[in-house]
Amino acid sequence: VLIESILLLTGLVVGCYWNSLSCGFVFDDVSAILDNKDLRPATPLRNLFLNDFWGTPMAEERSHKSYRPLTVLTFRLNYLFSELSSASYHLLNVGLHSVVCVLFLRFCRLFLDKTSSLVAALLFAVHPIHTEAVTGVVGRAELLSSIFLLAAFLAYTRSNGADQSIVWTPIAVTVVLVAAATLCKEQGITVIAICCVHEVFVAQGFTLPMLLDTLLQVLRGKDGFPYAVLQTLLKLIVLIISTLLLVIIRVQVIQSQLPVFTRFDNPAAVSPTPARQLTFNYLLPLNAWLLLNPSELCCDWTMGTIPLVESPLDLRNLATLAFYSLLGLLAFHSLRHSHSSAKTVLMALSLIVLPFIPASNLFFPVGFVVAERVLYVPSMGFCVLVAHGFRIVSHKRHLRKISWLMIGVLLATHAVKTFNRNWDWESEYTLFTSALKVNKNNAKLWNNVGHALENQNNYEKALRYFLQATRVQPDDIGAHMNVGRTYKNLNKSKEAEDAYLVAKSLMPQIIPGKKYATRVAPNHLNVYINLANLIRTNDSRLEEADQLYRQAISMRPDFKQAYISRGELLLKMNKPLEARDAYLRALELDSTNADLWYNLAIVNIEMKEPSEALKNFNHALELNPRHKLALFNSALLMQESGEPRFRPEANRRFLTYVQEEPDDANGYFNLGMLAMDANENTAAERWMREAIRLQTGFRSALFNLALLYSQSRRELDALPVLDELLRHHPEHVKGLILKGDILMNHKKDTQGAKVCFQRILSMDPTNVQGKHNLCVVYFEERDLPRAERCLEETLALAPHEEYVRRHLGIVRGKMAAMSVAGQPLNPASAEGAADKQQRTKSKSTKEIKDIEKKRAAALKRLEEIERILSGD
């Protein structure tokens, strides 16, 4: 029967939640999964135990202090198997929910009959309140904590021996499981209190009158503690000491600091008396109503979702009174009697109340008003109460059928609601628009719909939602910042600046010597960063931008991003020493930030300190071996050093870079350049071809590929590459020179070469190399006077170029020799002279052959010189 029940539960869970596999990462999943570096294999495992749930170091004030390393470890395992494929994360959540349902069935069988236990477990499996915990990936903290919580309780129930002696092994297992539950989510520690209630009122069978009577007897000295009471006290002491140790460790982990939340996260937390107390107490019946009637669910209940209860005359206080009355009545009944029904109710109330206390705001403020996922464990107690009521009603013959009908309808409607609710979690847009149907007074929801549209680059529509958020909550700094950012994306700088100035005006005013760390939310300080980043695009306002960065630093001296942005600005202002100081200060705050070491390396490059730059690039790569910019720029620095010993490592880094950025042509181009330096021509050609494939008309890749062919004596292969280069970049001077050289020396196309060199001179009449090569063309055409004039003009442009002077001497020598021999000095005269020679035959054949040999030797020397000079 148990196996059949387990199969039924698992099948029902799968049926209700299979559509969650098509959902993506939404809401808090983005911070916990997509932006959390602790999931990446490159991050040391120890970081999971140093950082909070969101990957922020616990020591930082902006940390939420939510310490859940075991939950993050499961995310990391997901990443190991499927990286950022959301389906695997949702699949594991569905599996974990099934495990919780099975353990809950075991729990129910301790207090209910088999049928009622199954009803409670089925109701728990399909309850719509659980969609946030199951379909939202971050809800895994609830799932894991619940598994260990139930396992700890079930272990503890075995701590009583047959002869009422204490069995210590289950207690030790309980303490370990409680620690594991707490490392998954903080509320796991509350199972200790549930165990205490069970020990006193269920295992030992005490009632409240019995306890009071025993205590009075002891105080009057009439009797000592009974042996059973002493045993109970001993077990409770062990549990309490274990709890205190866990609490002390937890306090040490958060360094005795509570997280900083703004009034927007939890308005009642900063409200005066009695509004704070009345509102927090009203939230209790509101949460109970969500369990009873989960028809209107919302992913975010912060800000103005629930108006403050500011007066005792507020009618909502009646709901609070009714809730406390019902709770008190049930507690009074269950504590006064010792029958099984009373024990069932008492354990159900324990499951409802005790795990909810950390999230109740009654003892310390939390960062939300209502959160459906924190009702995951309390809903177990609610399901036990419903199943217990069903058992009572169904045992009455005239109500049996209707009770089964009602429970069937309840399970069916809840299952359908859960299945449909899962679709809301498909994307951020669907999630937040569904929330707006429930509540339109929450500016955060308007903002989040705007963010979803912004991620789709639909800035115009996003702006409408952001503006609505400012109307719903005019003092919402974040909403005005969103408006400013969207205006910036729409290239409306003036409107963006105005929006940022409104947000800035809502910030606390700076008072010298005043500490703001506990008053200002870290993300709100980004208004200074965003405004400064906007105005620094205007070079005349750089000092004004710097003033904003310094203002943010004065409000929070540990505001790391302000130092980073200021360092970038100082570099732009040509103040590398101050930029270096800014980055060093940021590194004091966070020495494990790879981006900071990278930025510092860029400053070193600006300061002409390549060895320091390489050292800091290496620091960045030690922290993040796949830091793309550090990989690329450090490899480039090694390559530019020209030292052969750096080539293997530079090659390895470029290869890693192209693995990370397979569509970036620059990575392949630089691999090609390294291969050329190492004379690995085949590899160089392959890399250059890949770069050109990825980036059509890639100027440097095309030219260097042509140069590679030229150096490899494959000049004819270079010509089509040069044609492509010049089609995209007709002004490429070196390409024109190389093409002209190949046409003249290898294709003997002096006319094509002349066109190349003349195009160079049309763009730049003072280009010495183009002018000189044109002179060579004239020489090749045997137009020596024109070649002489051309070289004289070239020498005037570059009087210190010895090769031009030497070539001019060669041409003049040739002209003198031809004059002595009576040969014409230009092509036209040569044709007439040939006819005359045939008529007169004044020169011997031997003399003509000697002159031609000398001319050929001179031309060969010029070609060799040109081949050397045309190299890039």
N, C-alpha and C positions, 0 to 999 in steps of 0.2 A: 504493500500500500504506500509506503514511504517513497519507493522508487517511482511508482506511478504519479505520486504527487509532485515529485521533483521534475519528472518529464513534463507534466502539465504546466508547472510554473515556468520552466525554461521555454516551452513552446509559446506560452502566452507572452512572455517578455519579448521573445524574438518577433512574434506577430505584431506587437505594439510598437516596437522600436526599429524594425528592419529599415524603415525609410530614413532613419537618422544617418545611415551610412552614406547617403548622398549629400549630407550637410557639410558645409565647410568650417573653417575656423572663424568664429564670430565673437564680438564683444571682448570679454576678458581673455579669450583664447589667443587673441593677437599678441597680447603682452606676455602671456604665460608660455606660448608655444613659438610663434613666429619670431618674436623679438628676443627670446630668451636664449642667450649664448650658452647657458648651462646644459642645454640639450645636445650641443655639438660635441662630437667625439674629441675635438681638439682641446676642449675645456677640461682641465683636470677634475677628476671625480671629487676631490676634496672641496672644490668650489660649491658643490651642492650642499655641503654642511656649513658653509660660510655665508651663503647668500640666502635671501628670502625666496618665496614662491615665484617671484617675478624675475629673479636673477640679479636683484640689487643687493649689494653687500649689506649685511645686517647692521654694520657700524654706521652706515650713512643715514642721515636724518630723514631723507626722502623714502627710506625703506618702509614698507607696510608692516614690517615685523611679523609677517605670516611665515612661520618656519615650518616647512613641509618637505623635507628632503626626500623622504621615501616616495612621495607622490611625484616629485620632479624626476626621480630615478626611473619611474615607470614611463614618463614622457620620453626620457632619454633612450630607453629600450625601444619604444615605438620609433624614435628617430633612427636608431641603429638599423632597424629592419625595413623601414619604409620612408625614412627622412620626413618630408612634410606632406605625405599623402594622408589627408584627413580621414579617409575611410578606415584606416587601421586604428586610429585613435578612437573613433566612434565604436568600432567593433569591440575593442577591449572594454570600453565603458559598458556596452550592452552585456558582455560576458560577466563583468564584475557585478552589475545589477542582478543578474541571475543568481550569482553566488550569494549575494546579500539576501535575496528572497528565500533561498534554501536554508540559510542559517536562521533567518527570521522564523521560518516554519518550525525549525527545531526549538527555538525560543518559545513559540506559542504553545507547543505541545507540553511544556512544563506547567502551563496554567489553564489550558483549554482542552476540550476533547478534540479528536482527530478532525472531525468535520468543521468545527469552528476554527480550528487552527488553519485549516486549508483556506477557509473563507477569508481569514485575516491576511494570510500570505498572498492570496489572489488579489485582494483589494490593494495591498501594498504594491504588488507588481504592476498594476495598471493605473495607479493614482496619478492624475495629470500634474500634480504639484511636483512630481519627480522629473519632469522633462528637462528642467534647468540643470539638475544634477546628473542626468544620464546623457542627454543630447548635447548639453554644453560640456566641452572637453574638460574645462577646469573643474567641473563638478566631480571629477574623479577623486578629489580630496575627500568628499563626502562618502563616496563609495568605498574607498580603501579604509577610511577611518571606521566606517560602519562594520566592515568585515572583521577588523581586529576588535572592535568594541563588542560585537556579538560573540566572537570567539572567546574573548576574555571573560565575559559573563558566563558562557556555557562551561568554560574551564573552572570558574570559581564554584559553580554549583556542585562540583565533584569534590569539594574540599572537606566535606563532612563524611567521616567513616561510618561503617555500619554500627559501631558502638558509640556513636556521637563524638568520636575522637577527631582531632584535626589532622587532615592529610595535607602536608606542606607542599608537595610537588605541584598540585593544581594551583596553589596560591602563587608559587614562584612563576609558573607558566602565565598566570593572570597578570602579574606585574610586568613581565616581558611583553605580553600582548598589549597591555595598556600603554607602555612606552612606544610600541610600534604604532598604535592608533594615534597617539599624540604627535608622532613624527609625520603622520599623514595629514592630520588636521587637529587643531588645538582642542576642539570639543571632545576628542577621544578620551581625555583624562576624566571626564564626568562619569565614565562607567564605574569608577571606584565608588562614587556615591550610590549608584544603582546597586552595586554589590552589597554595600552597607545596608541599604533598605531591605534587600532580599535576605541578608543574614539575620537581621533582627526580627523582621515581621513575618517572614515566610519560613526560613530554615528553622529558626528557634521558636516560631509560633507566638511571639509576643504581640500584645495589643498595647495601645497607648495607656489605657488604665492599668494594665499589668505592670508596665514599666514604671509608671508613677508610684504604684503601690510598693514595688520592690525598692525603689529609691527611698521612699519614706521610711520603710522598715530599716534600711541600712542607716539612714540618718538618725533614727531614734535609738540605734544601738541594739535593737531587739534581735537582729540576725545579721549575719554576714552575707556577702554575695553568694548566691548559689553557684555550684560548679559550672553549670551551663552558661550562666551569665559571665563568669570569669573567662571561659573559653571564647565566648563571643567577643568580650572586650579585647582579648589577646589578638584575635584575628582582625578586629577593627583597628587596633593600634598598628599592626603590621601594614594594613592597607593605608591608613592615614599617613604613616611615616613615608611609605613609598610615594604617596601623592605629594607630600611636602618636598621630597627630594626632586621629583619631576618638575614641580613648580619652581623650585630654586634654580634648577638647571635651565628651565625655560626663561626665567627672568635674567639669568646670566647671558643667555644667548641674545636677548634683545637689549642687553647692556642697560637694563633698568629704565629704558625709554619706551614710552607709549608712542605709537605712530601719530603723525600730525594729520588731522583731517580738517577740511574747511567746513564752513557753515552750509555750503552747497551740498556736501556729501550727507550731512546729518543736521538739518536746521535746528532740531530740538536740543541737540547737545550744547549749543551755545546760547540757548534761550534762557531768560531769567525764570526764577520761581514765580508762580506755580506752573507756568506753561511747560517747562521741561518735564516735570514729574507727571503732569496730566497727560501729556502727549505720549511719553514712554509707556505709561500704563495703558493708554488706549491702544497702543500697538499690539498688546497681547490678545485682546478679542479680535482684532483685525487679522492676526495670523491664524487664530482659531477658525475664523470665518473662511479663510482660504482653504483650510483643510476640509471644512464642511461643504463648501460650495466653490470648487475651483473652476468657475465659469469664466472669470475675467482675470487672466494671468498676464503679468507684465514683467519684462526682464529687468526693469530698473525703477525703483520706488523712491529715488532720492529727490532732492530739491523740493519743488512745490507739489509733488504728487499727493501727499497727505497734509492738508493744512494743519497748522499748530492748534492744539486745544489750549486756548489762552485763558479760559474762564471756567470756574466750577459750574457755571450755568449752561455750559455747552451741552447740548443733548447727547453728544457722543459719550459723555461720561456715564450715561445709563448703560451703554454696552459694556463699559469697564466694570460697573457695579454688578451687572448680570454675570459677567465672566467670573469675577472673583467669588460671587455667591455660589455659582455652580461648582467651581473648583473646590471651594471650601466645603461644600456639602458632600462632594464625592470623597474628599480627603478625610473628613470627619467620620463618614460612614465606614470607610475602609480601615481606618486606624482603630475604631472602637470594636470591630468584630474580627473573629479569627477564622470564619468559615472561608471556603475556597473562593467564593464570589468576591469577598472583600479583598483577599490576597491578589486576585486577578486585577481588580480595579486599581489597587495600590501600585502594582508593578506597571500597569498601563500609565498611570499618572506619573510615575517615576521616569518612564521613557519620554513622556511628553515634556515634563517640566525641567528635569535636571540637565539634559543635553542642550536645552534651549537657553539656559541661564547665560552662558558666555556671549550670546548674540542678542540678549534682551535689552541692552543699554541700561539696565537697572543698576548695575554696579560700576561699570565703566563704559564710556562711549565707544561705539564701533563705527566703521566707515560707511554704514548704510542705514537706512530706515527700516526697510523690510527686504529680505532676500529669500526667495522661494526655496533655494537649495539648502538653506540651513534648517528647513523643516523636514529634511529627509529622515533623520532619526526620530524626531518628535512624532512624525506621521506613523511610526510603528506603534506607539502607544495609542494613537487615535484609532488605528486599524484593530488593535486588540479590544478597545472599548466597543467598536461597532460589531465585531464578531461576538463579543460577550453578550451584547444586547440581542444580537440575532439568535444566539443559543437560547436565551431566556424566552424570547418570543416564539421561536419555532417549536419549543417544547409544549406550547399551549396548542392543543389539537385544532381549535377553530381558527388559529392564526398561522398554522404551519405553512399552508399553501401560499398565502399572501406574503409571508416572510420570505419564502424562497423566490417568489416572483419579484419582490422588491430588491433582494440582493442580486438577482440575475440582471434586472434592469440597471441597477447601480454599477455592476461590473461592466456591463455592455456599454453604457454611456461613458463611463470613465475610460474604457479602452479606446473608444472612437475619439473622444476628446484628446487623449494622449497621442494617438496616431496623427490627428490633424495638427495638434500643437507642434509636433516635430517639424512640420513643414515651415513653421515660422522661423526655425533655426537654420534654414537652408543658407541664408546669406545675411549679412548685416542689414541690408536694405529691407528684406522681408521681416527680420526680427524687430527692427525699430519702428517700422510702419505699423506692425501689428500692435506694438506697445502704445503707439499714439492713438489707436482706436479705443484703448482702455483709458488713457489719460493724456490730456492735452495741456496740462499745467506744469509739465516737467520740461524745463528748458534743455536738460541734458538729452532727452529723447530727440528733440528737434535738432540739436547739435549732432547727434549720432547719425540721424538720417542724412544730414548734410555731409558728414564725413564719408558715408557710404557712397553718396553721389560724387563727392570729390574724388574718391578713389577710382571712379569710372570716368574721371575728367569731365564730368557734367557740371561745370562750375556755375553756370547761370542758375540752374535749378538748385544747386547746393546753397548758393547765396540766399535764395528765398527762405530756406529752412534756417540758416544761421541768423538772418534778420528777424525771423519769427521768434527765435530763441531769445534774442535781445529784448523783444517786446514782452515775452512771457516773464522774463527775469532780467529787468533792466540793469541790475548790478552784477550780472554774471560776467566776470572778467574774461573767462574762457570763450564765451559767445562772441564778445567784441573782438577778441584775438582771431577767432575763426573768420569773422567778417573781413578783418584786415588781410588775412592770408589769402582769402578767396579773391578779394579785389586785386591783390598783387598778382595772382595767377591769371586774372583777366586783364593784366597790364594797365590797371587803373591806380597808379601810384599815389595820386593825391587822395583818393577815397580810402586807400589802404592806410595811409599815414593818419588820416583823421580817425579811423576806427581804432588804430593802435593807441592814439593819444587819449581816446575815451577810456580804453582799457587801463592805460597808465594812470589816468586821473582817479580810477577806482582803487588803486593800490594805496596802502598806508603811506602817509607823508613821512619823508625822511627827517629824523631828528638826530642831531649829532650825539653819538654815544649810546643811542638806543639799539637794543638787540631785537632783531625781527624774526629770528629763526623759528619761534613758536607761533608767529602770527601770519606768516606768509607761506602759502603753498608753493613748493618748489616749481611746479609747472606754471604758476602764474607769473613767476619772475621771467619767464620766457618772453613776456611782453617787451621787456627792455632789449632782449636779444633780437626779437623779430623787428622791432622798430629800428634798431641800429643797423641790422642787416639791410633793411630797406633803404635807409637814407645814405648808407655808405656807397651806394652805387653812383652817387653824385660826388665826384672828387673834391668839390668845394665844401662838403659837409663831413669830411672824415673826422675832424676834431669833435664835432657834435656827436657822431656815432661813438667815438671813444669815451666821451663823457657818459653816455648811456650804459656802456659796459661797466665803467667804474661805479656808476650808481647801483647797478645790480650787485656788484661785488661788495659795496658798502652795506647793502641790506643783508647779504649772506656771504660772508668771507669764504665759505666752503662751496660756493656755487661754481662748480667745475666748468660748466659750459660757457660761463662768462669769460673765464680765462682763455678757453680754447678760441672763442670767437674774437676776443681782443687780440690774441696772438696773430690770428689771420689778418686782422686789420692793421696791426703794427707792421707786419711784413709788407703790406700794401703801401703803407706810409714810409717805407724804406727805413724802418727802425728795427733792424734785425736783433740788436742787443736786447731791446725791451721786449720784443716778441719772444726771444729765448727765455727771458725771465718769467713771462706769463706762462709759457708752457712748463717751465720747471716748477712753478707754483702749483699748476694743475696736477703735475706728476706727484707732488707731495700729498695731494688729496687722493690720487688714484694712480699708483705706480703700476697697476696691472692693466692699464688701458692702452691697447696696442695703437689706437689712433693717435694718442698723444705722442708716443715715441716716434710715430711716422711724421707727425707735424714738426717735431723738433728736428728730425733729420732734414726736412725741407728747409728749415731755417739754417742749418749747417751748410747746406748747398749754397744758399744765398750768401753766406758768409765765407764762401770759398774754403770750406773745411770738409773735403770729401771723406777723409778717414773717419772723422766724427760722425758724419752723415751715415756712412756705412755701418758704423757701430750701432747707431740708434735704429737704423732700418732692421738690423739683426735683433735688437731688443724687441721690436714690434713683432717680428716673425717668431721669436721664442714664445711670445704670448699668444699669437695667432698665426700658426704656420701657413695659413691660407689667406692671409691679409693681401688682397689683390694689389692694392696700390704699392704696398711695401715690396711685394714680390717684383713688380714691374720696375719700379724706380731704382731699387737696389741692384737689380740685374743690369739695368741701363747704366748705372754708375760704374759697375764693374767693367762693362763692355767699353765704356768711354775712357776708362783708365788705360786701356791698351795693354794691360799686363796679362800675358798668356796664362799665368797661374789662376786667374780669376775666371777664365773661360768656362771650365766644367761647371762651376757653381752657378755662374750666370745663365748657362744653358739650362741647368736643372730648374732654376727659378722661372725662366721664361716658359718652360714646359709645364710647370705647375700652374703658371698664370693662364695659359691657354686652356688648361683643363677647367679652370674656374670661369674663364671668359672665352668660350670657344668661338664666339662671333666677333671678337675684336681683332681686326686685321693687324693692328700694331704689334701684337704679341708675335705673330708669325713673321712679320717683317724683321723684327729684331732677332729672331732665331735665324733668319736668313743672313742677316749681317754678321752674326757670330760665325755661321758656317763659312761665309766668305773669308772672314779673318783667318779661319783655320784651314783655308784652301779645300774645304769639303764642298766641291761645286755641285754635286748631285743633290745633296741635302739643301744647299742654299737655293738651288732652282726650285725644289719642291716647296720650300717655305714661302718663297717670293710668289710663286704661282697661287698658293693658298691665300696669301694676303690680297692679291689682286682679285681673286674670285670673290672674296668677302667684301672688298671695297673697290668698286669699279672706278677706274681712273686714279688709283692710288699713286700719287706722283713719285714719291721716293722709291716705292717698290718697283714701279715700271722702269725708272731710270737705272736702278741698281741691277735689275735683271738684265737689261740691255748691256750694261757695263760688264756683268758677269760673262755674258756670251762673248763680248768683245775680247775680254782677257783670256777666254778659253779658246780663242781662234775660231769662234763660231759667229763671225761678224754678220753673215747673211741671216742667221736666226735672230740677231739683234734688231734688224731693220723693222719687222712687223711690230715688235714691242715698242720701238721708238715712234713708229707711226701712231700707235694707240696713245702713247704718252703725249705726243704733240697734238693729237685730236682733242684731248681733254685740256691740255695745257700748252697752247700754241706759243706761249712766251717763254717756255723752258729753255734757257740759253745753253745750258750744258747738254741737253738733249739734242739741240740743233747742232752744236759743235761735234758731238759724237756721231750723229747721223751724217753730217757733212764729211767727216773724216772717213767713215766707212764707204760712202758713195765715191769719194775721190780715190782712195787707196785700194779698195777691193772691188768695187763695181766699175771703176774708171769712168764714172758718170760725173764729169766736171761741171756740167750744167746743173744737175741736181744739187751738187755740193755748193755751187755758187749761190743758188736760191736760198739754201740754209743760212750761209754766212751773211748774205745781204739782208735776210729777215732779222738777224741779230742786230745788224747795224741800223736798220730802220727803227728798232726799239731803243737801241743805245749806241749812238754814233761813236762813243768813246770806248767801246769794248775792244780792248787790245787784242785778245785772243781771236775774236771773230774777224777783226780787221786783218790780222796777220794771216789767218787761214785763207781769207779771200785773196791775199797777195800770192799765196802758194797756188791757188787756182789759176791766177793769171800766169804764173810761171809755168804751170802744167799746160796751159793753152799756148805757150811760147810767145806770149805777149810781154816781152821783157821790159819795154819802156813803161808799160802800165804797171807791171809788177814792181819796177823801181820806184815809180811815183807812190804806189800804194805803201811800200815799205818805208819810204821817207815820211809819209803821213803817220804811219804807225810809230816810227821812231820819235816823231814830234809828240805823240800822245804818251809814249813811255821811253823817255830818253835814257833811262837807267837799265833798260832791258837789254842785256848783252846779246841774247840770241837774235833779237831783231837786227841789231847792228851787224852781227856776223852774217846773217842771211842777206842783208842788203849788200854786203861786200861780195858775197858769192854771186848775186845777180849782176852786180856791176862788173865783176871779173868775167862772167860769162859774156856780157855784152861787149866787153873790150876784145875778148878772144874772137867773137863772131865778126866784129868790125874788122879786125886784122885779117881774118879769113875771107872778108868780103861777103859774108852772109847777111841777109836781111834780119832786122831785129823784131819784126812783128809778123803775124801770120799772113796778112795780105801781101806784104812784100816778099815773103817766102815763096808764095805761089808764082809771082812774076819772075823771081830769081831762078826758080826751077826751070821755067821755059828758056830763060837766057842761058842757063848752064847747059841745057840740051843743045842750044845753038852754038855756043862758044866752046863748051867743054873746057873752060879755063882752069878748072880745079880737078885735080886727080881724084880718083875714087878712094884711094888710101887716105887722103887728107879729110875727106868728108866722113869716113868711118871713124877716124880718130876723134874728130869733133863730136860726133854722135855718142861715142863711148864716154867722153868727158861730161857731156850733158846728162847722160843717163846716170852716171855716178853721182853728179851733183843733185839730181832729182831724188835719187835713192836716199841720199843723206837727209834731204829735206823731209822726205816721207817718214824716215825713222824719227827725226826730231818731232814731227807733228804727232806721230803715234804716242810719243812720250808726253808731249804737252797736252794732248787731248784727254789724257787719263784723268778720272775724277778722284 
